[in-house]
Amino acid sequence: SAEIVELAQQEKAPLSGKLKLGVIPTIGPFLLPQVLPAIRKRYPKLELYLIEDQSARLVERLNSGEIDAAILALPFELGQLQSATFWKESFWVAFPKDHPLGQGGAIRSVTLPSDELLMLEEGHCMRDHALSACHLSNLQHSATFQGTSLYTLIEMVAGGQGITFLPQMAVDAGMAKHRRISLRPLAEKGPHREIGLVWRSTYHRKHDLQLLMECMTEVLEKKTSKK
């Protein structure tokens, strides 16, 4: 069968053949441009198929066998799936440029005006991770506006419509640059989210996933140490 042929090819070369990898929208646009060039250079025989979706749907697609692995922000309810963390990051608070709280060092979440908080809509795990980093429950936070993406939220902030949280990765990718935005790190002890790879326990290419994680961690560490 095709799978046997593929298995035989993989025996010869690590991280080769097809790999269907899911990734969530609050990680994909910031992580992938950083790590893909290194992955392609190191493993030229790898055919990587990328699928962007929300965490719950990626977990479903993993369980059904539609994808091989997924990059998710943890903690997340994974059921029987296995996971390993390969990166950790903290959150920043993005303010409109002329906001009274826009200047200064780390800021505690209790000092944030919760009525100005712009959040991602339910279903995005970054919403839950941001709320939990600030010790806020969903009940305490009923945002007037809920964004479908970080890009929407950041444009709203630049337009003076409110404040929002950005993960370190989005800040490093220059998401707030050249916009009317000032950033302050969140003072609550981090990391505020972990980034991990998730797979089925029956998946036969665990060693390949290990190599993939090592490659991504290496790239991220290099970029961090250059700062």
Backbone as a ProteinNet text record, in pm:
[ID]
protein_1_A
[PRIMARY]
SAEIVELAQQEKAPLSGKLKLGVIPTIGPFLLPQVLPAIRKRYPKLELYLIEDQSARLVERLNSGEIDAAILALPFELGQLQSATFWKESFWVAFPKDHPLGQGGAIRSVTLPSDELLMLEEGHCMRDHALSACHLSNLQHSATFQGTSLYTLIEMVAGGQGITFLPQMAVDAGMAKHRRISLRPLAEKGPHREIGLVWRSTYHRKHDLQLLMECMTEVLEKKTSKK
[TERTIARY]
84.1	0	88	24.9	98.8	168.5	101.4	159.1	286.4	287.7	406.6	522.9	493.7	596.6	652.1	560.9	601.8	687.8	647.1	723.9	864.9	875.4	1005.9	1094.5	1033.9	1110.3	1159.7	1073.6	1109.7	1221.6	1229.8	1338.3	1472.5	1474.2	1599.3	1636.4	1538.1	1567.6	1472.9	1527.6	1439.1	1360.7	1243.1	1155.7	1146.7	1101.1	1078.8	936.2	890.1	753.2	652.8	525.7	417.5	400.8	375	338.9	231.3	114	3.5	3.1	34.5	54.4	-49.2	-125.5	-222	-155.4	-207.9	-153.6	-265.8	-264.7	-372.7	-339	-443	-422.4	-343.2	-335.9	-258.3	-112	-75.6	64.6	116.9	40	83.7	151.1	84.9	142.8	272.9	299.1	418.2	530.4	493.4	593.5	643.1	550.3	586.9	688.3	671.9	772.8	912.8	919.3	1049.9	1112.8	1030.5	1088.2	1088.4	996.2	986	1113.9	1182.3	1305.1	1407.2	1423	1520.2	1476.9	1345.6	1294.2	1316.4	1284.8	1299.1	1444.5	1531.9	1675.1	1730.4	1692	1745.4	1682.3	1553.4	1481.7	1415.6	1497.5	1443.7	1343.9	1346.5	1254.2	1118.4	1103.2	976.7	873.3	755.8	644.1	546.6	554.4	474.6	344.6	233.2	101.3	49.9	22.1	-17.9	-167.5	-230.2	-375.1	-397.7	-453.8	-479.1	-623.6	-642.2	-776.9	-769.6	-885.8	-888.7	-857.2	-813.7	-764.5	-861.9	-988.3	-1085.8	-1102.3	-1101.5	-1118.5	-993	-876.7	-753	-746.7	-794.3	-799.7	-891.6	-1006.3	-1098.5	-1030	-960.4	-895	-780.2	-715.6	-610.8	-672	-779.6	-845.5	-899.6	-944.2	-1000.6	-891.6	-766.5	-656.7	-639.8	-715.1	-708.8	-575.2	-518.8	-385.4	-295.6	-163.9	-68	-30.2	-20.9	19.8	-32	-27.3	-74.1	8.4	29.5	95.4	-14.6	-23.1	-128.3	-66.3	-145.4	-105.4	-162.2	-77.2	-118.2	-122.8	-198.2	-278	-405.8	-446.1	-571.5	-618.2	-748.5	-803.9	-775	-686.6	-640.8	-694.8	-767.3	-818.1	-703.5	-706.9	-605.7	-481.4	-480.5	-367.1	-242.9	-127.2	-1	52.5	131.4	185.3	322.2	398	526.4	542.2	586.6	606.2	743.7	749.3	881.3	914.2	818.3	846.3	748.9	791.4	703.6	713.9	602.7	609.4	514.7	541.3	459.3	374.3	280.6	191.9	233	202	217.7	79.4	68.5	-57	-33.9	-123.4	-113.3	-213.8	-162.9	-246.3	-242.9	-348.6	-337.2	-222.8	-154.1	-33.8	-54.4	-169.3	-189	-270	-277.5	-353.7	-281.8	-357.2	-292.3	-206.5	-234.9	-154.8	-49.4	-36.5	48.7	197.7	243.8	388.1	425.3	547.1	595.3	639.6	677.9	726.4	612.3	642	542	417.8	302.5	176.3	94.6	39.6	-42	-182.4	-240.8	-371.6	-480.6	-464.6	-569.5	-581.5	-475.1	-480.9	-535.9	-564	-617.2	-766.7	-812.8	-956.7	-1029.6	-1096.5	-1154.1	-1261.9	-1324	-1426.3	-1364.3	-1231.4	-1164.1	-1098.5	-1107.5	-1036.3	-1101	-1024.2	-1071.3	-1016.1	-1104.2	-1061.1	-1098	-1030.1	-1068.9	-1200.7	-1275.5	-1404	-1381.5	-1485.9	-1476.3	-1437	-1358.8	-1310.7	-1161.8	-1112.7	-968.3	-909	-814.2	-761.6	-678.8	-632.3	-555.5	-643.2	-771	-865.8	-862	-871.9	-872.6	-739.4	-628.1	-496.8	-475.8	-525.2	-512.2	-596.1	-718.9	-806.1	-745.5	-688	-633.1	-504.2	-425.1	-304	-340.9	-457.5	-503.5	-595.6	-615.3	-706.1	-847.1	-888	-1024.8	-1104.2	-1229.8	-1313.2	-1391	-1447.7	-1529.3	-1646.2	-1696	-1810.9	-1774.8	-1649.6	-1607.3	-1578.7	-1562.4	-1525.1	-1627.5	-1709.8	-1805.3	-1771.5	-1674.8	-1626.3	-1734.8	-1735.4	-1834.1	-1795.8	-1664.6	-1620.3	-1536.1	-1562.8	-1481.9	-1426.5	-1294.5	-1229	-1214.5	-1206.4	-1184.6	-1035.6	-951.3	-806.7	-731.2	-604.5	-520.5	-502	-503	-486.6	-602	-724	-841	-826.4	-788.6	-776.7	-672.7	-558.8	-450.5	-489.2	-567.2	-615.8	-714	-795.7	-889.9	-813.2	-706.7	-624.8	-560.9	-503.5	-438.9	-538.7	-664.8	-769.4	-827.2	-766.1	-809.4	-936.3	-969.7	-1096	-1085.6	-962.9	-948.3	-806.6	-789.4	-657.6	-670	-556.9	-563.8	-432.6	-431.2	-310.2	-246.2	-113.6	-40.3	60	72.8	177.7	314.9	417.7	555.6	590	546.2	575.6	523.3	402.8	342.9	419.2	465.1	545.3	677.1	742.6	869.9	854	735.8	710	680	682.6	663.4	518.5	428.8	286.8	245.1	311.3	271.7	357.2	458.6	547	472	516.5	459.4	309.2	260.3	119.6	115.6	5.2	-7.3	-37.3	64.9	45.5	165.3	140.7	251.5	229.3	339.6	335.1	393.8	331.3	388.3	377.5	483.8	473.2	373.7	308	214.9	296.8	267.4	349.5	324	206.2	177	285.3	327.4	437.8	407.5	497.3	480.6	555.6	567.7	509.2	356.8	293.9	147.8	86.1	166.6	119.6	239.6	216.1	319.2	280	379.3	351.7	402.4	313.5	348.8	303.5	360	320	233	125.6	27.9	10.5	-0.5	-16.4	-93.2	-135.7	-203.6	-100.3	-138.4	-42.8	-4.6	-90.9	-63.3	21.3	53.8	127.5	266.5	305.6	427.4	555.2	542.7	662.8	699.7	697.1	723.9	864.6	959.4	1097	1103.3	1026.8	1021	967.4	866	807.3	909.1	988.2	1093.9	1194.2	1232.6	1327	1267.8	1139.2	1069.5	1070.9	1039.9	1039.2	1178.5	1279.4	1417.5	1457.8	1420	1453	1384.9	1257.2	1182.6	1239.1	1269	1323.9	1457.5	1539.4	1671.8	1660.7	1570.7	1550.5	1502.2	1404.4	1347.6	1451.2	1534.3	1638.2	1741	1776.8	1873.4	1818.7	1691.6	1629.5	1620.4	1590.9	1577.5	1712.9	1818.3	1950.4	2008.7	1957.8	2007.8	1953.3	1843.6	1778	1862.4
-119.2	0	124.7	239.4	366.8	394.5	355.9	382.6	301.5	178.1	92.8	152.1	199.1	262.4	385.7	464.3	586.9	553.7	449.5	406.1	364.9	293.9	248	367.4	468.9	589.4	661.1	665.2	736.1	665.7	534	459.8	511.3	545.9	590.9	732.7	821.2	961.6	1012.6	1073.8	1129	1248.2	1269.1	1379.3	1393.8	1285.8	1291.2	1245.7	1268.5	1230	1331.4	1292.7	1385.6	1399.3	1520.9	1545.2	1653.3	1615.2	1712	1772.7	1900.6	1968.5	2079.1	2068.1	2172.4	2280.1	2401.4	2510.5	2610.7	2668.7	2762.7	2903.6	2986.5	3119.2	3217.7	3196.9	3290.8	3247.8	3140.9	3096.7	3094.8	3037.1	3014.7	3132.7	3250	3361.9	3415.3	3385.8	3440.1	3336.8	3211.9	3105.5	3055.3	3026.3	2958.3	3034.7	3166.7	3236.6	3229.5	3214.1	3204.4	3067	2961.6	2826.2	2750.6	2783.6	2704.8	2703.9	2819.3	2813.9	2714.2	2711.9	2620.4	2475	2449	2312	2263.1	2349.3	2309.4	2286.7	2367.9	2354.5	2225.1	2196.8	2079.3	1949.6	1956.8	1835.5	1858.6	1864.4	1898.9	1796.7	1673.6	1570.9	1571.8	1662.2	1670.8	1747.5	1686.5	1756.1	1797.9	1923.8	1973.1	2035.2	1980.7	2037.1	2106.2	2236	2313.2	2340.7	2319.1	2339.3	2431	2550	2643.6	2630.2	2614.9	2601.2	2629	2640.7	2659.8	2528.4	2540.6	2424.7	2307.5	2334.9	2225.7	2148.5	2221	2153.4	2075.9	2129.2	2055.8	1926.8	1931.3	1809.6	1706.7	1752.1	1661.3	1601.2	1684.7	1638.8	1542.7	1563	1469.5	1334.3	1338.9	1214.6	1134.9	1206.2	1136.3	1089.4	1132.5	1090.7	1179.9	1288.9	1380	1454.5	1483.6	1544.4	1458	1477.1	1393.2	1451.8	1583.7	1650.5	1793.3	1861.9	2000.8	2082.1	2208.6	2302.8	2381.1	2361.6	2426.1	2505.4	2596.5	2665	2583.6	2556	2472.2	2558.4	2523.3	2400.1	2404.3	2286.4	2269.2	2126	2105.1	1971.2	1880.6	1782.4	1699.2	1556.7	1519.4	1382.2	1282.7	1186.8	1079.9	1118.2	1237.1	1276.1	1303.3	1289.3	1315.9	1452.3	1514.3	1646.1	1666.4	1757.5	1799.4	1948.2	2021.5	2166.3	2193.4	2282.4	2316.5	2465.7	2545.8	2688.9	2745.7	2849.9	2917.4	3066.8	3136.5	3280.8	3357.4	3486.8	3574.2	3666.1	3734.3	3826.9	3972	4054.5	4199.3	4262.1	4384	4459.2	4569.4	4576.5	4678.7	4790.4	4912.5	5031.1	5123.7	5203.8	5311.5	5404.7	5464.2	5544.6	5648.6	5715.7	5825.2	5783.2	5652.2	5602.9	5642.6	5683.2	5722.5	5612.6	5485.8	5375.6	5324.5	5392.1	5340.7	5341.3	5423.1	5433.1	5363.8	5307.9	5247.9	5104.5	5042.8	4905	4805.2	4692.7	4585.5	4635.9	4592	4639.1	4522.3	4539	4433.1	4437.9	4321.4	4315.1	4385.9	4392.9	4458.9	4607.5	4664.9	4808	4832.3	4725.1	4741.4	4772	4868	4896.3	4785.1	4695.6	4577.1	4612.2	4730.4	4768.4	4809.6	4825.8	4862.2	4741.2	4626	4507.4	4447.4	4438.3	4374.6	4233	4134.6	3994.9	3921.7	3810.3	3721.8	3655.3	3615.9	3551.1	3414.5	3361.3	3229.9	3126	3028.3	2926.7	2943.7	3067.3	3091.3	3067.1	2972.9	2941.8	3056.6	3146.8	3259	3345.4	3351.3	3424.4	3365.3	3231.1	3164.1	3182.7	3173.6	3187.6	3330.5	3429.6	3569.3	3593	3541.1	3558.3	3490.1	3371.3	3298.9	3365	3424.3	3496.8	3616.1	3673.6	3790.6	3751.8	3621.9	3573.1	3629.8	3643.2	3688.4	3568.5	3562.1	3455.6	3514.8	3428.4	3474.8	3558.7	3524.6	3596.1	3740.6	3759.4	3895.3	3977.5	3906.6	3979.2	3959.8	4060.5	4052.8	4166.2	4140.7	4245.2	4287.5	4416.6	4467.5	4423.4	4406	4364.1	4238.7	4140.2	4018.1	3997.9	3992.8	3985.2	3843.4	3831.4	3699.2	3670	3773.9	3750.7	3859.6	3831.5	3931.6	4054	4031.3	4143.5	4243.2	4189.5	4276.4	4354.4	4283.7	4348.2	4459.7	4433.3	4531.8	4656.9	4639.4	4756.2	4837.7	4766.9	4835.4	4917.2	4858.1	4928.9	5052.3	5034.6	5146.4	5259.2	5222.5	5321.8	5379.6	5343.7	5400.6	5339.2	5217.4	5155.2	5073.6	5051.6	4970.7	4919.1	4820.6	4760.1	4609.6	4543.1	4397.7	4333	4200.4	4124	4072.5	4073.5	4015	3914.6	3797.9	3705.2	3757.4	3718.6	3761.1	3739.8	3625.8	3589.4	3694.2	3746.5	3847.9	3979.7	4009.8	4130.9	4118.4	4002	3978.4	3986.7	3948	3951.7	4094	4190.3	4330.6	4370.9	4295.3	4322	4462.7	4516.7	4649	4761.5	4725	4826.8	4910.8	5034.3	5126.1	5147	5117.9	5147.6	5238.1	5305.2	5396.3	5315.4	5241.5	5147.3	5153.4	5147.7	5127.9	4997.5	4933.3	4800.3	4804.3	4728.6	4707.7	4559.4	4500.6	4358.7	4338.5	4225.4	4191.2	4147.7	4205.8	4180.5	4043.8	3985.4	3854.2	3755	3674.4	3581	3490.4	3487.9	3402.5	3272.1	3188.9	3213.8	3205.6	3281.6	3286.7	3182.8	3129.7	3014.2	2932.1	2803.7	2713.3	2673.5	2655.1	2613.5	2471.2	2384.1	2242.9	2174.4	2057.3	1972.2	1861.1	1828.9	1730.1	1623	1495.6	1385	1270.1	1175.2	1055	958.9	885.7	791.6	679.9	654.4	546.5	594.5	722.7	777.2	714.7	668.4	587	668.4	800	879.1	976.7	925.9	1014.4	1074.9	996.1	1046.7	1167.9	1162.8	1276	1400.6	1382.1	1496.1	1556	1468.6	1514.6	1601.8	1557.5	1633.9	1769.5	1768.4	1891.4	1991.5	1941.7	2029	2084.1	1997.7	2041.3	2153.3	2137.5	2237.5	2370.9	2365	2488.2	2557.5	2478.7	2536.4	2604.8	2537.7	2590.9	2728.5	2738.9	2865.5	2973.9	2939.9	3037.9	3083.4	2989.9	3026	3120.6	3092.4	3178.6	3319.6	3329.2	3461.1	3536.3	3462.9	3525.9	3576.5	3496.5	3535.4	3653.4	3676.2	3789	3922.4	3915.6	4040.6	4116.1
0	0	0	-25.1	-31.2	101.3	211.6	343.9	365.7	316.3	331.4	251.9	129.9	46.5	118.1	174.1	244.4	366.1	439.3	556.5	517	405.1	357.3	322.2	259.6	224.2	349.9	450.9	573.8	649.9	632.1	697.2	645.9	515.1	452.7	497.3	499.5	531.2	639	744	847.3	792.8	845.9	806	654.8	590.5	446.5	419.4	298.4	264.3	316.1	313.4	348.6	499.8	542.5	682.4	684	732.6	740	879.6	884.6	1012.7	1032.4	1140	1173.9	1257.6	1249.3	1331	1358.6	1478.8	1512.7	1462.2	1437.8	1377.8	1463.6	1595.5	1678.5	1691	1619.4	1615.7	1472.1	1380.5	1242.1	1173.7	1166.9	1090.8	1149.3	1276.1	1342.7	1351.4	1375.3	1389.6	1253.8	1162.6	1037.8	952.5	931.3	850.6	912.3	1044.8	1111.7	1092.4	1105.3	1111.4	978.5	887.6	764	680	661.1	580.9	636.5	768.7	831.1	815.2	830.6	816.3	673.3	575.7	433.9	396.7	454.2	424.2	483.7	607.1	676.2	626.7	592.2	549.4	413.4	306.5	173.9	119	171.5	119.7	191.5	286.9	359.7	277.1	259.2	192.8	302.8	339.5	451.7	401.9	449.8	418	543.7	533.7	651.8	650.9	764	778	897.8	872.2	983.1	1030	1160.4	1216.5	1366.8	1429	1574	1645.7	1770.5	1847.2	1850.7	1884.7	1900.1	1769.7	1657.3	1528	1489	1524.9	1495.7	1577	1701	1783.9	1718.7	1668	1596.2	1474.4	1398.7	1275.8	1306.5	1420.3	1463.9	1498.4	1576.3	1618.5	1500.7	1396.3	1279.9	1183.6	1208	1120.3	998.5	994.1	878.7	874	992.9	998.6	1087.2	1073	1146.2	1282.1	1287.3	1411.6	1406.2	1520.3	1523.3	1621.5	1585.3	1676	1747	1878.2	1957.4	2071.8	2127	2250.2	2365.6	2463.2	2576.1	2702.6	2803.8	2815.9	2731.8	2684.3	2611.1	2634	2634.6	2660.2	2540.1	2559.6	2447.6	2449.8	2554.6	2561.6	2563	2468.6	2464.1	2383.5	2326.1	2241.1	2325.5	2262.4	2331.6	2289.5	2376.7	2342.4	2404.8	2345.9	2402.3	2375.8	2477.1	2463.9	2404.1	2303.3	2248.1	2261.5	2312	2332.1	2433.9	2503.7	2600.9	2576.5	2596.4	2574	2665	2673.8	2757.6	2670.5	2734.2	2663.7	2689.3	2592.7	2602.9	2595.6	2648.2	2634.9	2532.2	2433.4	2328.6	2357.1	2361.9	2387.4	2265.7	2245.4	2146.5	2189.4	2092.8	2119.1	2229.9	2230.6	2326.6	2449.9	2476	2591.8	2721.3	2825.8	2952.4	3014.9	2984.6	3041.1	2942.4	2829.8	2721.2	2748	2841.8	2867	2997.7	3001.2	3126.1	3107.7	3218.9	3215.8	3226.5	3291.4	3304	3377.1	3330.3	3388	3442.1	3561.5	3621.6	3564	3545.6	3479.7	3559.8	3693.2	3773.4	3741.1	3684.6	3651.6	3510.7	3437.5	3301.4	3306.2	3227.1	3222.2	3145.3	3218.6	3153.4	3050.8	3065.9	2967.5	2833.5	2831.2	2705.3	2639	2705.2	2659.1	2534.7	2427.2	2303.7	2301.8	2286.6	2292.1	2163.7	2141.7	2031.9	2067.5	1964.9	1990.9	2054.6	2117.1	2182	2078.5	2122.8	2029.4	2004.6	2021.8	2012	2150	2159	2292.3	2348.4	2261.8	2316.1	2406.5	2374.5	2460	2601.5	2610.4	2741.5	2813.9	2737.5	2800.3	2851.3	2775.3	2819.2	2944.6	2944.3	3061.5	3183.5	3162.4	3277.5	3327	3236.1	3278.2	3366	3339.7	3416.6	3530.2	3550.4	3655.3	3637.5	3512.7	3483.2	3434.8	3470	3413.7	3298.1	3215.8	3104.2	3153.6	3273.3	3329.1	3360	3405.5	3439.7	3315.2	3203.2	3082.7	2972.6	2952.2	2841.5	2745.6	2659	2568.3	2471.2	2443	2347.2	2206.4	2184	2051.3	2064.2	1979.6	1979	1838.7	1829.8	1699.3	1649	1516.7	1456.9	1444.6	1451.6	1441.7	1517.1	1545.8	1612.4	1523.4	1390.4	1297.2	1311.6	1325.4	1344.2	1474.3	1581.3	1712.6	1710.7	1646	1649.1	1570.3	1463.9	1388.2	1472.9	1551.5	1641.5	1746.4	1800.7	1900.7	1836.4	1717	1646.6	1620.9	1603.8	1580.7	1709.1	1823.3	1951	2007.6	1960.2	2002.5	2131.5	2181.1	2302.1	2316.6	2406	2430.2	2410.4	2385.4	2367.4	2410.2	2409.4	2442.1	2313.9	2311.9	2199.6	2254.4	2190.9	2233.2	2188.3	2261.2	2230.7	2083.1	2029	1890.4	1791.5	1819.6	1731.8	1743.7	1865.3	1887.6	1811.4	1823.4	1754	1602.5	1554.1	1409.3	1361.7	1455.3	1418.4	1400.6	1463.7	1444	1487.8	1588.6	1638.8	1580.1	1499.3	1441	1338.7	1322.1	1221.2	1240.3	1359.2	1387.4	1509.7	1528	1643.1	1769.6	1812.8	1924.3	2017.8	2148.3	2241.8	2317.4	2351.1	2413.5	2553.7	2643.8	2777.3	2810.9	2867.8	2904.2	3018.4	3017.9	3125.9	3247.5	3363.8	3483.4	3546.5	3521.7	3580.3	3539.8	3635.3	3610.9	3492	3396.7	3278.2	3295.9	3192.6	3061.5	3066	2976.1	2975.8	2883.2	2792.8	2714.9	2670.1	2653.5	2603.3	2462.2	2378.2	2240.9	2225.7	2184	2179.8	2052.4	2031.4	1919.7	1977.1	1906.5	1954.8	1848.1	1892	1796.6	1860.9	1776.4	1827.4	1884.3	1987.3	2048.8	1951.1	1852	1755.2	1637.2	1633.8	1519.4	1512.9	1393.4	1381.5	1356.4	1341.5	1307.6	1419.8	1542.6	1657.6	1652	1600.3	1591.2	1497.7	1388.6	1295.5	1364.9	1448.3	1519.3	1616.5	1677	1768.1	1692.2	1572.2	1489.2	1450.8	1418.5	1380.5	1496.8	1616.1	1734.8	1763.8	1751.1	1777.6	1682.6	1556.2	1454.6	1487.2	1524.4	1555.2	1679.1	1782.8	1906.8	1879.4	1798.8	1765	1698.6	1600.4	1528.2	1624.7	1708.5	1801.9	1904.3	1951.1	2049	1987.1	1860.8	1790.9	1777.5	1739.3	1718.7	1851.5	1958.5	2090.3	2139.5	2117.5	2168.5	2090.9	1969.1	1889	1937.2	2013.4	2055.3	2156
[MASK]
+++++++++++++++++++++++++++++++++++++++++++++++++++++++++++++++++++++++++++++++++++++++++++++++++++++++++++++++++++++++++++++++++++++++++++++++++++++++++++++++++++++++++++++++++++++++++++++++++++++++++++++++++++++++++++++++++++

